[in-house]
Amino acid sequence: MKQQRTIQTIVSTIGIGVHTANKVQITLNPAPINTGIVFIREDLPGRPQIAAKADNVSNTMLATSVSENNATISCVEHLMSAFWSMGIDNVIVEIDSEEVPIMDGSAAPFIYLIKTAGIEEQNVQRRYIRIKKALRIEQEDATAQLLPYDGFKASYQFIYDHHVYNRFPKFAEIDFSKTSFVDEVSRARTFGLIKELDQAQALNRCLGSSLENAVAIDDYSIVNQDGLRYEDEFVKHKLLDAIGDLYLLGHTIIGEFKGYKSGHTTNNLLARKLLAQTDAWEFVSFDEKQTPLTKTFEFLQPVAV
Ligand SMILES: [Zn+2]
């Protein structure tokens, strides 16, 4: 995929904010080249803009928040992973609340929204971040790494010892030149133990959380009647989060991500380390001569443009 992309038309939907339980309207608007993904808080005076950038990340507890111009927007990661998967570079996202709606807890409803809007190729080349040297973040016993790789591969090791989690795969490695994010990862929902939800709600967080937007686990089993969407839905959701968090770099990575017990905090530390260590990566664009790499990113063209 060589050209920058935006969407063709304005699209809008309504959902619930998972932390506030507020009804939230989100509207995606086409944007000119080199705009990036920019949020507008429609509910605040002056409609402040917040660029979806890794160095604007202000909070990583339970979700990723970005702040700029004295305004914050939370829960951006699932929407960002949807933009990544559709190869969308430039969109203005208007929101009338402090968080992106949770929808069904996955990236799939946002992908549907983008497909409904249609995709527009723009007349300037996309720039990718190609990893040249390994980067690693350690935080307590969690690690997150970026390594050189011709394409994009991501793996995650989930550690949580709980007899429900223990019945399902805790490791996934996906090479996105062979496996479709849209089909195999995008529908993975956020998840958690009912006990953890009670603790979060005592702190006025996750007030909008329900079986409509999360997989809930009690002491013995999965509470949702329909069970899981993928056998490895838990670990795939962690990959979905990491991909969304890393797309706050503003560019698709050519390289490999490895997460071990990592989460939003580690993902953002890794993105910041990359931005600081400029000898570890380079910008690349594709021209006709670079077909092997171009082929690697064919997964980013799932819809006609
Ligand atoms: Zn998530």
Residues whose N, C-alpha, C, O or C-beta is under 5 A from the ligand:
A	BS01	ZN	T190 H237 D241
